[in-house]
């Protein structure tokens, strides 16, 4: 997937991703209700990754419907400093060995305590997912209360009615 975004917006998104440690993902449950949950994540540029147990509701939800939304907010002290990112896209299970190794390295670097919770290289422990964004909303209150800019980033755009 090619992510198309002007440089200023890319820098804003990367700044939020680099400053945050957790993101909230919203998935569709089998009963139609949304499920929002917080997960720790790593990013490699605009590529965002998270893991979950293969026995989790998250894993089952993604298997049924890979559409998702995610939000990330950088730490702030004052509302005028709020910076965040909202993403609409797809959760794609990472199965390529090279990409999995890269994600493992990123996770170990950002969360060294991970070795206490999972056995790296154990294929039954967790599933790793990449978020393939189709639309990103960049929130920046330094530009005014509630200021957000919608960016369609998938090439070609896939979200009917949103991206043109």
C-alpha positions in Angstrom: 0.0 0.0 0.0 1.2 3.5 -0.9 0.4 6.2 1.7 0.1 9.5 -0.1 0.4 12.6 2.2 2.1 16.0 2.0 5.2 16.4 4.1 3.8 18.8 6.7 1.0 16.4 7.5 3.3 13.5 7.5 5.6 15.2 10.1 2.6 16.1 12.3 1.4 12.4 12.3 4.9 11.1 12.9 5.3 13.5 15.8 2.1 12.2 17.5 3.0 8.5 16.8 6.5 9.0 18.2 5.3 10.7 21.4 2.5 8.3 22.2 2.7 4.7 23.5 -0.9 3.5 23.3 -3.7 3.8 20.8 -7.3 3.0 20.9 -8.6 0.7 18.2 -12.3 0.3 17.4 -13.4 -3.0 15.7 -16.8 -4.4 14.8 -18.1 -7.2 17.0 -20.2 -10.1 15.6 -23.3 -8.6 17.2 -22.8 -5.3 15.4 -21.7 -3.3 18.4 -18.3 -1.6 18.2 -15.5 -2.7 20.5 -13.0 0.0 21.5 -9.9 -1.1 23.3 -6.5 0.3 24.1 -3.4 -1.4 22.8 0.3 -0.6 22.9 1.8 0.0 19.4 5.0 0.6 17.5 5.4 2.5 14.3 7.9 2.3 11.4 7.2 5.7 9.9 3.5 5.7 9.0 3.3 1.9 9.4 1.6 1.2 12.7 1.7 -2.2 14.3 0.0 -3.8 17.4 -0.2 -7.3 18.7 -2.9 -9.3 20.4 -3.5 -12.8 21.7 -4.9 -15.2 19.1 -7.5 -16.1 21.7 -8.7 -12.5 22.1 -11.9 -10.9 21.1 -9.8 -8.4 19.0 -8.3 -11.3 17.0 -11.8 -12.8 16.4 -13.3 -9.4 15.5 -10.6 -8.7 12.9 -11.0 -12.2 11.4 -14.7 -11.4 10.8 -14.2 -7.8 9.6 -10.9 -6.1 9.1 -12.3 -2.5 9.0 -11.2 -0.5 11.9 -10.6 2.9 13.4 -7.8 4.0 15.7 -7.0 7.1 17.7 -3.8 8.3 19.2 -3.2 11.3 21.3 0.2 12.7 22.3 0.7 13.6 26.0 -0.4 17.1 26.8 -0.7 19.4 29.9 -3.1 22.0 28.4 -5.9 21.7 25.9 -4.1 24.1 23.6 -1.4 21.5 23.2 -3.7 18.6 22.1 -2.4 16.8 19.1 -3.9 13.6 17.9 -4.5 11.3 14.9 -7.6 9.4 14.0 -7.3 6.7 11.4 -9.9 4.7 9.3 -8.5 1.7 7.6 -7.9 -2.0 7.6 -6.2 -4.3 10.1 -3.8 -6.6 8.1 -2.2 -9.6 9.8 1.6 -9.5 9.3 2.9 -12.9 8.2 6.0 -12.0 6.3 9.0 -13.2 8.3 11.1 -10.1 7.5 8.4 -7.7 8.5 7.7 -9.7 11.7 11.4 -9.5 12.6 11.4 -5.8 12.1 8.2 -5.3 14.2 9.8 -7.5 17.0 12.8 -5.3 17.0 10.7 -2.2 17.3 8.6 -3.7 20.1 11.7 -4.8 22.0 13.2 -1.3 21.7 10.1 0.5 22.8 8.8 -2.0 25.3 11.7 -4.0 26.7 9.4 -5.5 29.3 7.7 -7.4 26.6 10.1 -10.4 27.2 8.4 -10.9 30.6 5.0 -11.4 28.9 5.5 -13.3 25.7 8.0 -15.6 24.2 9.5 -13.9 21.1 9.3 -16.2 18.2 6.4 -18.3 19.7 4.0 -18.4 16.8 1.1 -19.3 19.1 1.6 -16.4 21.5 0.4 -13.4 19.6 -0.7 -12.2 16.2 0.8 -9.0 14.9 -1.3 -6.6 12.8 -0.5 -3.6 10.6 -2.9 -0.8 10.3 -3.3 0.1 6.6 -4.8 3.6 6.7 -7.3 4.8 4.1 -8.1 8.2 5.8 -6.3 10.1 8.6 -7.6 13.0 10.5 -4.9 15.2 12.1 -6.0 17.0 15.2 -4.0 20.1 16.3 -5.5 22.4 18.9 -2.6 24.8 18.6 -4.4 25.9 15.4 -7.7 26.4 17.2 -10.1 24.5 19.4 -11.1 21.3 17.7 -8.9 22.0 14.6 -8.7 18.8 12.4 -7.6 18.2 8.9 -8.9 15.1 7.0 -6.3 13.4 4.8 -7.2 10.6 2.4 -4.0 8.6 2.2 -4.7 5.3 0.4 -3.7 5.2 -3.2 -6.1 4.7 -4.8 -8.7 6.1 -2.3 -11.0 3.4 -1.1 -13.5 5.1 1.2 -16.5 6.0 -0.9 -17.9 9.4 -0.1 -15.0 10.4 2.1 -12.1 10.4 -0.3 -12.5 11.8 -3.8 
